[in-house]
Amino acid sequence: MMGWKKTLGAALLSMACVQAWATTLTVTSTPDTTAPGSKISVAVNVADVTDLAAYQFSLNYDNSLLKFTDFSAGGFLGSGGAGTDQFYLSDDPGSISYVIGTIVGEISGVSGGGVLAYFTFETLGMGVSGLTLSDVLLLNSNIGDIATTVTGGSVAIEAPVTPPTGDVPEPASWMLMGVGLVAAGALRRRRVGAATAAPAALV
Protein backbone atom coordinates (compact mmCIF):
# COMPACT_ATOMS: atom_id res chain seq x y z
CA MET A 1 0.00 0.00 0.00
CA MET A 2 2.85 2.36 0.84
CA GLY A 3 4.78 1.46 -2.30
CA TRP A 4 2.61 3.42 -4.71
CA LYS A 5 2.62 6.45 -2.38
CA LYS A 6 6.40 6.47 -2.34
CA THR A 7 6.48 6.15 -6.12
CA LEU A 8 3.96 8.97 -6.54
CA GLY A 9 5.86 11.17 -4.09
CA ALA A 10 9.13 10.57 -5.94
CA ALA A 11 7.48 11.38 -9.28
CA LEU A 12 5.99 14.63 -7.96
CA LEU A 13 9.35 15.63 -6.47
CA SER A 14 11.06 14.92 -9.77
CA MET A 15 8.51 17.04 -11.64
CA ALA A 16 8.98 19.88 -9.16
CA CYS A 17 12.76 19.78 -9.67
CA VAL A 18 12.38 19.88 -13.45
CA GLN A 19 10.01 22.85 -13.19
CA ALA A 20 12.33 24.64 -10.76
CA TRP A 21 15.25 24.42 -13.21
CA ALA A 22 13.27 25.04 -16.39
CA THR A 23 14.16 28.77 -16.54
CA THR A 24 17.28 29.45 -18.63
CA LEU A 25 19.46 32.43 -19.47
CA THR A 26 21.44 32.31 -22.72
CA VAL A 27 23.84 34.67 -24.48
CA THR A 28 23.76 35.04 -28.28
CA SER A 29 25.86 37.13 -30.67
CA THR A 30 24.70 38.52 -34.03
CA PRO A 31 26.65 37.73 -36.10
CA ASP A 32 28.55 34.96 -34.31
CA THR A 33 31.45 35.16 -36.79
CA THR A 34 32.79 38.48 -38.11
CA ALA A 35 35.93 40.45 -38.99
CA PRO A 36 37.99 42.96 -36.99
CA GLY A 37 36.54 46.47 -37.07
CA SER A 38 32.95 45.25 -37.25
CA LYS A 39 30.06 45.70 -34.83
CA ILE A 40 28.15 42.90 -33.15
CA SER A 41 24.98 42.79 -31.07
CA VAL A 42 24.94 40.56 -27.99
CA ALA A 43 21.58 39.58 -26.49
CA VAL A 44 20.86 38.05 -23.10
CA ASN A 45 17.73 35.92 -23.41
CA VAL A 46 15.48 34.36 -20.81
CA ALA A 47 13.25 31.33 -21.54
CA ASP A 48 10.53 29.42 -19.68
CA VAL A 49 10.32 31.86 -16.77
CA THR A 50 7.26 32.40 -14.58
CA ASP A 51 6.40 35.67 -12.81
CA LEU A 52 9.69 37.48 -13.50
CA ALA A 53 9.70 40.86 -11.75
CA ALA A 54 13.42 41.70 -11.57
CA TYR A 55 16.77 40.46 -12.84
CA GLN A 56 20.48 41.00 -12.28
CA PHE A 57 23.61 39.69 -14.03
CA SER A 58 27.11 40.67 -15.16
CA LEU A 59 28.28 40.06 -18.75
CA ASN A 60 31.94 39.05 -19.15
CA TYR A 61 34.00 39.13 -22.36
CA ASP A 62 37.59 39.33 -23.69
CA ASN A 63 38.43 43.05 -23.81
CA SER A 64 41.45 42.41 -26.05
CA LEU A 65 38.99 41.33 -28.77
CA LEU A 66 35.85 43.32 -27.97
CA LYS A 67 35.15 46.93 -27.05
CA PHE A 68 31.80 47.69 -25.37
CA THR A 69 30.02 50.65 -26.99
CA ASP A 70 26.31 50.60 -26.07
CA PHE A 71 23.55 49.08 -23.91
CA SER A 72 19.80 48.95 -24.50
CA ALA A 73 17.02 47.25 -22.59
CA GLY A 74 15.24 44.28 -24.09
CA GLY A 75 11.48 44.30 -24.35
CA PHE A 76 10.60 41.19 -22.36
CA LEU A 77 10.45 42.65 -18.85
CA GLY A 78 7.96 45.30 -19.96
CA SER A 79 5.90 42.94 -22.10
CA GLY A 80 3.21 42.77 -19.41
CA GLY A 81 2.44 46.47 -19.85
CA ALA A 82 4.20 47.80 -16.74
CA GLY A 83 6.96 50.39 -16.71
CA THR A 84 10.51 49.17 -16.14
CA ASP A 85 13.83 50.50 -14.96
CA GLN A 86 16.79 48.82 -16.68
CA PHE A 87 20.46 49.88 -16.47
CA TYR A 88 24.00 48.73 -15.61
CA LEU A 89 26.21 49.93 -12.77
CA SER A 90 29.73 49.80 -14.19
CA ASP A 91 31.71 49.08 -17.34
CA ASP A 92 35.07 47.62 -16.37
CA PRO A 93 37.52 46.16 -18.91
CA GLY A 94 36.16 42.71 -19.70
CA SER A 95 32.95 43.01 -17.69
CA ILE A 96 29.69 44.95 -17.74
CA SER A 97 28.87 44.63 -14.10
CA TYR A 98 25.47 44.40 -12.47
CA VAL A 99 23.03 44.82 -15.30
CA ILE A 100 19.74 45.34 -13.46
CA GLY A 101 16.12 45.41 -14.52
CA THR A 102 12.96 45.71 -12.44
CA ILE A 103 9.26 46.23 -13.02
CA VAL A 104 8.10 49.56 -11.60
CA GLY A 105 4.99 49.49 -9.41
CA GLU A 106 2.98 46.73 -7.79
CA ILE A 107 2.13 44.38 -10.63
CA SER A 108 2.61 40.71 -11.43
CA GLY A 109 5.78 39.60 -13.16
CA VAL A 110 5.97 38.41 -16.75
CA SER A 111 6.09 34.83 -17.95
CA GLY A 112 7.42 33.13 -21.06
CA GLY A 113 10.63 34.19 -22.78
CA GLY A 114 12.36 37.02 -24.60
CA VAL A 115 15.33 39.39 -24.55
CA LEU A 116 16.35 41.02 -21.27
CA ALA A 117 19.12 43.26 -22.63
CA TYR A 118 21.19 44.09 -25.72
CA PHE A 119 24.87 45.08 -25.83
CA THR A 120 26.80 46.49 -28.79
CA PHE A 121 30.51 45.76 -29.22
CA GLU A 122 33.21 46.71 -31.70
CA THR A 123 35.55 43.89 -32.69
CA LEU A 124 39.25 44.62 -32.26
CA GLY A 125 41.58 41.69 -32.96
CA MET A 126 41.27 38.15 -34.27
CA GLY A 127 40.32 35.24 -32.03
CA VAL A 128 37.34 33.85 -30.12
CA SER A 129 35.85 35.74 -27.20
CA GLY A 130 33.67 33.94 -24.70
CA LEU A 131 30.50 35.70 -23.55
CA THR A 132 29.62 34.53 -20.05
CA LEU A 133 27.25 35.55 -17.28
CA SER A 134 27.92 35.87 -13.56
CA ASP A 135 26.16 37.43 -10.53
CA VAL A 136 22.88 36.03 -11.91
CA LEU A 137 19.72 36.62 -9.89
CA LEU A 138 16.09 36.41 -11.05
CA LEU A 139 13.25 37.41 -8.70
CA ASN A 140 9.51 36.92 -8.89
CA SER A 141 6.89 39.43 -7.75
CA ASN A 142 7.07 38.02 -4.20
CA ILE A 143 10.84 38.73 -4.12
CA GLY A 144 11.44 35.00 -4.33
CA ASP A 145 14.49 33.59 -6.10
CA ILE A 146 13.82 31.92 -9.47
CA ALA A 147 16.15 28.97 -10.02
CA THR A 148 17.93 29.39 -13.33
CA THR A 149 20.41 27.58 -15.56
CA VAL A 150 22.90 29.74 -17.48
CA THR A 151 24.46 29.12 -20.88
CA GLY A 152 27.18 31.39 -22.23
CA GLY A 153 28.03 32.15 -25.83
CA SER A 154 30.96 33.27 -27.96
CA VAL A 155 31.92 35.30 -31.02
CA ALA A 156 34.65 34.37 -33.52
CA ILE A 157 36.64 37.21 -35.10
CA GLU A 158 38.45 36.19 -38.26
CA ALA A 159 40.32 37.83 -41.12
CA PRO A 160 37.99 38.74 -44.01
CA VAL A 161 38.15 36.43 -47.01
CA THR A 162 39.60 38.26 -50.03
CA PRO A 163 38.13 37.08 -53.36
CA PRO A 164 40.72 35.95 -55.93
CA THR A 165 41.80 38.53 -58.49
CA GLY A 166 43.18 38.22 -62.04
CA ASP A 167 41.39 34.96 -62.89
CA VAL A 168 38.48 36.55 -64.76
CA PRO A 169 39.29 39.05 -67.56
CA GLU A 170 37.83 42.49 -67.18
CA PRO A 171 35.34 43.69 -69.86
CA ALA A 172 38.09 45.84 -71.43
CA SER A 173 40.29 42.75 -71.78
CA TRP A 174 37.48 40.88 -73.51
CA MET A 175 37.11 43.82 -75.94
CA LEU A 176 40.82 43.82 -76.79
CA MET A 177 40.73 40.07 -77.36
CA GLY A 178 37.74 40.51 -79.68
CA VAL A 179 39.48 43.24 -81.69
CA GLY A 180 42.56 41.03 -82.01
CA LEU A 181 40.52 38.09 -83.31
CA VAL A 182 38.75 40.29 -85.88
CA ALA A 183 42.07 41.67 -87.09
CA ALA A 184 43.58 38.19 -87.32
CA GLY A 185 40.55 36.98 -89.35
CA ALA A 186 40.80 39.93 -91.75
CA LEU A 187 44.52 39.32 -92.28
CA ARG A 188 43.89 35.63 -92.98
CA ARG A 189 41.21 36.48 -95.56
CA ARG A 190 43.59 38.87 -97.33
CA ARG A 191 46.29 36.21 -97.54
CA VAL A 192 43.85 33.63 -98.91
CA GLY A 193 42.57 36.17 -101.47
CA ALA A 194 46.11 37.03 -102.57
CA ALA A 195 47.05 33.34 -103.00
CA THR A 196 43.96 32.77 -105.16
CA ALA A 197 44.62 35.81 -107.42
CA ALA A 198 48.29 34.94 -108.10
CA PRO A 199 47.74 31.98 -110.51
CA ALA A 200 45.13 33.95 -112.49
CA ALA A 201 47.67 36.67 -113.07
CA LEU A 202 50.18 34.22 -114.56
CA VAL A 203 47.79 32.99 -117.30
Number of C-alpha atoms within 10 A of each C-alpha: 5 7 8 9 10 11 11 12 12 12 12 12 12 12 11 12 12 11 13 14 14 16 20 16 23 18 22 18 20 13 13 15 13 18 18 18 14 13 19 20 16 23 22 25 19 25 16 15 24 17 18 26 25 23 21 20 21 20 22 19 22 17 17 14 21 26 17 20 11 11 18 14 22 19 14 18 29 20 16 14 10 16 14 18 13 20 16 17 11 12 15 11 14 17 19 20 19 19 22 21 23 22 23 13 9 9 14 15 22 22 19 14 19 19 18 23 23 19 19 19 20 18 25 17 16 17 17 17 19 16 22 20 22 15 11 18 15 24 19 19 18 11 11 12 14 19 17 19 14 14 15 16 18 18 23 18 22 15 11 9 7 6 5 7 7 6 6 9 11 9 9 9 11 12 12 11 13 12 12 12 12 12 12 11 11 11 12 12 12 11 10 10 11 11 11 11 10 10 9 8 7 6 5
